[in-house]
Amino acid sequence: MSHKENEIKWLLGLAILISLQGCSHTQVHLYAKYLSESEVNRISKQLKKDDFDVDVNQLTFPNSISRNSLVYSLMLPEQSELSRLTQSAAKLGYSVESEVPLFSNNHSFTHDSIGLFLIPDDLDISASISREKLIGRYYSKACDADTQLLLNSDNTYILVNSPQEAISNAKQGEVQLNRQQTLISGFWKVTQYPYVQLSGPKNHPWVAPFEVEVYDEIEFGVSVENTYLKPLSDYKRFDSCQFYKGAVG
């Protein structure tokens, strides 16, 4: 291949590369956890119309994000894309109040992408985040019997007995666990944080209020954030129990 042919091939390759770069669109990661399906479709349609590539996810917001925000890399090729995305959000009725460079907590983005966090005006995100943190399995404390309280994401709960070790199976050489038995079930809600209310089934209108208390504690040399549910009244159904769950800090 002659020098001239090599030069022509190189120029053609460069032209194709420039053309591809010119056609590339900034990737927008739309965090849709607090948006309805119809709203996600409306937003996605507008962003695509404005020449953004849209990737929708249902991931939890970082703790530092509590208002409409953009999160982007400092290596974003065109900083003007931030303004352009802000303008697109404004067309949809969302005012972007914060631009966070590089990363927010563990949520990071590549040099050619932007994270878009949108929150409906009628949503109290602080209350929503507080509720999400309460979901999970709690263990009893200061109770006559060992029980576990499961607060589910659909606002139902069940109180179960803690599994006990049964007699070893000599043939298999294993220790079996008794099945957990449901003692109480019903519904739970945050009345006004830090107060939580547990209630019985719809045909049993009793309620039991608890107060949430969160402490950073050291257990076995490890920092743990313990969340406690402390009863505000003496209820036989819960045997005056406190409940707690821990998360390693």
N, C-alpha and C positions, 0 to 999 in steps of 0.2 A: 504494500500500500504506500503510495507516494505521500510526501510531506503535505502537499496541497489537499489530498483526500483526507488525511488525518485532521487537518485544520478545519475542513468543511464538516467532518463528523463531530469534532469538538464543539463547533459553533452551533450545530443542530441540537446537540445534547444540552448546551447552555440555554438555547431558546426554549426547549421543552421544559427545563427546570424552572426558568423564569415564569413560563406560562402556568406551570403547576402551582407555583407559589402565589401567583396572582389570583388563582381560582380557589385557593384554600380558604376555609372559613374558620374563625375562632370557635373553639369548642366551649360550650356553656354547660356546666354541670348544674342542673336545676334541682335543688333540694326541696322535695315536694311533700315532706312529712306532714305539714300542716295545711296542705292544699287539697281541695276536693278534686275528683277526677275531671269534672267539667272545667275547673279552673286550670288544671294542668294542661288540658287540651287547648284552652284559649291562649295560655301563655306560650306554649310550644309553637302554636301556629304563628303567633306574632313574631317570635324570635327567628323562626325559619324564614319568614317573610323578609326580615331584616338581615338575612344572610349569615345567621349563626347556625352552627351545628349544635343540636340539643341532645343531651344525655340526661334522662330523668332518673332520680334515685329516691329511695325512702329512708335514707340514713338519718340517724339522730344528729341534731345540730350540736356543734361544739359548745361547751359551757359559756364561752365568751361571746357567742352570737345570740342576741336577744332582740334584734331589730333587723329591718331589711338591709342586707349587706352584700358586698362583692368581696371575694377572696381571690387573690391573684399572685402570680409569681413575679418577682422583680425582673425576671428575664423575659417578660411578655414583650414580643417584638414590637407591637404597636400599642403604646400606652393610650392612644386615642380610642382603642376598642373599649376601654372602661367607660368613657363618656358616651360612646355609641350605645353600649349596653344599658347604661343608666337612662338614656333617652328612650330606649325600647321599653324599659320597665315603666317609665312615666306614661307612655301611651296606654299601658294596661292599668294605670291607676295606682302604681306602687312607687313611692318615693324612696330611693336608695339613700340611707342615712349614714352608711359607714363603708369605707373601702379599706380592707385589711391586706397588707402586702405579705407575700410569700406563703404564709400558712396561718391557720387558726387551730390551735391545739394539735391534734393528730391528722387534721384534714389538710393535705397539701395538693398542689396542682402543678402540672407541667408548664413549660414556658409558653405554650400556645393555648392555654385553657383558663377559664375563669369560673369560679364557684358563685352561683347566684342563690342567695337565701332570702326567701320571701315569706312574710307572715301576714295573714289577713288582719284587717283593722279590728275586727270584733273578737280576736283571740288574745287571751291573757297568757302569753308564753311562759311567764314565770310560774303561774299556777300549773300549767301543763307539764313543765319540766319537773316541778315538785311532785306531781302525781306519778310521773314515769319513774322517779327514783324510789317510790314506795312499792312498786310492783316487785313481787318476789316471794321467796320462802323465808318465814320467820320461825325462830325456835323459842320455846317457852322458857321463862325464867321466874324463879320464886313461885313455882306451882306445885300442887300436890301430885300431879301426874305430868309426865312428859308429853307435850303435844307440839304440833307444828301448824302454823297458820299460813296459808297460801293466798296472797292477794294477786288476782289474775288481771290481765290487761283489759278484759271485757267488763270490769267492775263487779265480778263475782268473787267470792272467797269460799274456801273450805277450811275447816278446822279438823285435823286428823290426829290420831294417836301416833306417837313416834314408834317406828319399827323396833321390835325387840329380837334379839338373837334367840333362835329356837335350838332344840337339841341337835347336835352334830349328826349328820348323815354318815354313819360308820362305813357304808359301802362306798360312798363317793368321797368321803373325807372332806366334806364341805359343811360350812355353817350357813343355814338358811335363815332368811328374814321373814318374819310374819308380815302378812299383807297389812298395809295401813288401812284403818277403818275411819270413814268419815263420821265425825261426831256432830258437826254443825255445818250448814252451808247457807249462803245468802248473798247479800250485796254489800259493797262498800263504796264510799265516796269521800272526797275531801270537801268538808263543809266550808271551811276557811282555814287555809294552812296556818298553823300546824295541827289543826284538828281534823280527825278522821272519824267517820261514823260507820259502824258495822250494823247491819240489820238482818232480820230473818227473812224467810220467803214472803211473798206478797200476802199470803193468807195469815202471816204472823207479824204484826206491825211493830214488834219491839225493836229498840235501837240500843246500841252500846257505844258511847263516845270514848275516843282515845286521843291522847296528845302525843305528837311526834317530837322526839328529842334526838339530836344527832351529836355524837361525841367522837373525837379522835382519840383512840386509845392504843396502848401497846400490848400486844398479845404474843407471847413467846418470842419477844424481841422484834416483832414486826408491827409497823404502824397500820392500824385498821380503823376505818370509819364505820362505827356502829350506829345503826338506826334503831331506836327503841319506840315501841308503841306502849304507852302507859295508860291504864284505864283511869277514867275520871270518876267512875262510880263502881260500886261492888256488884258485879253481875255473876250470878251462879253459873250461867252458861259458860263463862270464861274463867271461873274459879279464881277471880281476882288476879289473873296472870298478867305478867308483862311479856312482851314478845320482842325479839331483836333479830336483826340480820346484819352481817358485816361485809365490808368490801375492803380489800387490801389497798392501802393508799399508795 
